[in-house]
Amino acid sequence: MSSSPSKLSRRTLFAGAGTVGALAAAVGVLPAAPTVVQASVPKPKPERGGGYELSAHVKQYYKTTLV
């Protein structure tokens, strides 16, 4: 049984970590893709109350309160 020694050395490990860090920094500097924002049409007020609506920001709040 011949076992080949691992080619992973400390120098290779640090070179790889440095490359990953440089790529992460480069991605962080790149401008973000433009986002398309749709204008929302306000809904008419309800005649008899009950205007509560489970919207996206309310759902996000509920997610943050989970234990």
N, C-alpha and C positions, 0 to 999 in steps of 0.2 A: 504494500500500500504506500503510494507516494503522496504526500500531502504538500500542496504548494502553499508557501507562506502568503499571508494577506498583503495586498498591495496598498492597503490603507495605512498611511503613516500620519504622523501629527502634522507634517507640512501639507499633505494633501487635504486633510480635514480642515485646516485653517484657510487654505486657498479656496476650498468649496464654500466655506462659511462666508468668506469675504465676497465671493462672487454673488452669492444669494443676497447678501446685504446691499451690494451695489445695485443689483437689479431691483430690489424693493425700493431703494431710494429713487431710482430712475422712474419707476412707475408712480411713485408718490408725487413727483414733480410734473409729470405729464398733465396737460389740461384735461378736464373731464369732458365727456361727450355732452353736447347740448341736450337738454331735456325739453320735451314738449309739454307745455302746461295748457290744459283745457279750461276754458272759462266755464264756471258752473252757473246755471240759471237758478236764482233763488226760487224756492217753492212758495206758493201762497200760504198765508197763515191759516191754520185750521179755524173753522167757525166756532167749534165747541170745545176748545182746549185740546189737550193731548198732543202738543207739538213736539214731544220728545222723539228723537230719531237716533237709532244706534248707528252712528257714523264711524268713519275710519279712525278718527282721532280718539273717539270714545273707546273703541275696541282696543286701540293701542294702550290707552290708560288702563283698561281692565287687565291686559297682559302684564303690565308692570306691577300690578298689585298681587299677582299670584305668588303664593309662598312655596 
